């Protein structure tokens, strides 16, 4: 399953892991995705959204 937010499209970013000896190897930061039941249009759907979208109110959660 892709590590992509269904609303904003955030995906993993990459960079370097830097050791104490200044060795550099590639690493990636994954977005904090949560599976949430949300109201989409007229119905309720389970979507994978990042916590930034949940916190900013772009998702209306359903209990």
Buried (B, 14 or more C-beta within 10 A) or exposed (E): EEEBBBBBEBEEEEEEEEEEEEEEEEEEEEBEBBEBEBEBEEEEEEBBBBEBBBEEEBBEEEE
